[in-house]
Every structure is written in structure tokens, then in C-alpha cells.
Amino acid sequence: MTPDEIIAFEAKVHAYVGREVSEPKRGKDDVNKAMIRHWAEVMGDENPVYTDEAYAAASSKRGIIAPPTMLLTWTMEGYSMCQTPEIDVQRELHLIFDVHGFVGVLGTNTRTEYYRDLRPGDQITSHTVIDNISDRKNTARGVGYFIETVARFTDQNGEEIGRQVFRVLKFQPNAATAEAKAGTLDDAAPKAPARIQAPRGHDSAWWWEGVDEGKLLIQRCTQCGTLRHPPRPMCGICNSTQWDSIESRLEGEVFSFTELNYPRFPGYPYPLVCGLIELSEGTRLVANIVGCDADKVFIGMKVKGKVERVDDKTVLPNFYPA
């Protein structure tokens, strides 16, 4: 973008600041015990004040309440978000960024305030605005802009029950990174975006180095022989910190899987099927299932793995139908 193009672009997107994302959105369901129970079960939150009526009635809460962190979920759109979502003001703004090459999106942080407990029967409505858009920034991900939305939540009486600030970075991957380093624009074609690199910490670097060498290693306790994955410093059975590793035969079956469609990240092929693979050695790992249509994948499907290069920077174990 030339300096004049940048000025015109920024004027266009900053015109969105202060606009409501949509009409106030009332949740499709009122606060209810079934959804609270589902949430607590999925999150592994065993606080009985969410699910045990007798306990909750005798507690300081005087009855069942919803976990505070459910606040946003009461007014979420549901599965339509990943299929044919309504083009509201926020999505319209993001499309403008996309058209100008800012196709990368990264949620950076959120801050939520809770003003009172929510109880079954409460009716939640969200009111969301585009609160601010930062100046142009050079970040590690590339040149981009931080967009901050603020959502207020009200109940059936119009009283505020919470507030959430959500911040994302819209950025130009790769080409923009080169721009940030050079400080100038050039005409070189941008490199194809690569996958997000996995962090290599003290306890996991050895595993990734094995993958780089074409091997899928499984950590083994040298005291009791228990295999474990992902890598960690201590055996969960005997608490020994002594370990070595074995090389997997890369044979297994699909224990569970999901197909990722939304949002789509640069550098990843779609359809993208992520599976939980149960290896013949007994451990499980998360890996992509490739080599067949996504609708052909099923739980229990026999698979055979290959450790292979998936882009210029990344080697991963992929699993194919056996």
C-alpha cells in the first residue's frame, strides 16, 4: 500500500469506530439448568452450586447459579457462525481488512466483568460496539491493526449484568513481516503462509526434534515402563522423573475427530480433519487425518501414519486410512 492508500484505508476502517455491531441480541435460550449442567460437565467444573439444587439452596447463593464464564455463551449465534453467518457490522469491517490483504486474525486478549450471578430464567441480551481500532502496528505476526469490541450484557429488566472487551489483531502475514523488517514496501511476491509453529519447551523440544528426524517418539518411564504423551517431566503412575523413549510403529485407529472449518487460518489446508489417534502402543496423540474425504473419516477407522513435511517450516505426523 502506498502512503495515500494507507491514509484512505485507515479513514475507511476508523469510520466503523463507535458503530453497533448489530441490533441488541437476545439469547436464543434463557438461562437454564440443562445448559448449565452441560457446561459444567464439559469444563470439568464440579462445583455443586451449579448442578446440585439441595446444595445450592443451602449455600450462600440460595439456589442454582450459572458459571460466570458462561456469560457470553447465552447470546452466541450457535453453529450458523461456521456455516452462513449473518454479515453484521463487525464481519463487514473484517472483510474490508481482508480485501486489503489483512487476512490474518489473532485473538489477543479479553477482559470480562461480572456484576451479578445469573440464575435459571434470566433473559440475557448483548449490546456490542466497535470500540476502537489502533494505529498501524508492526508486530511479530506482521503489519496490522488491533480491533477492540465492547459488549454490554443486560437482563430482562434492562440492568447491566456484565461487560466484555475483546481484542483481535488483523494482520498481513508474511508479506507484511518483510515490510516490517525492511521498513519499505517492495514488489517481491509474498511467500506462502506456513502453519503456526509449535512451542518447543524444556520438556517437549526432544519430541519435536524426533519429528524433525522423521520419527514419532513416545516417552517411557524407565522405572515402571509406563508410556505417556504428551511429553512431561514426571511419570503419572510412579512419579519417577527418569525416562527414555521408544519409536512408534505409527499404527492406530481414530479415537475421535473433528473437522475444522471456521475460522480459516492462513497456511492450513482445508478441509482440515484433526483426529485423536490411539496408537497401537496405547498412547494417544492429536494429528491430522489426511488422504481421504472428511466425510469418510469415522471413529474406529484404522490408520497408518507418516512423519512428513507439510510446509517449508513444519514436519508433522499425518495419518492416512490403513
Disulfide bonds with the S-S distance in Angstrom:
none
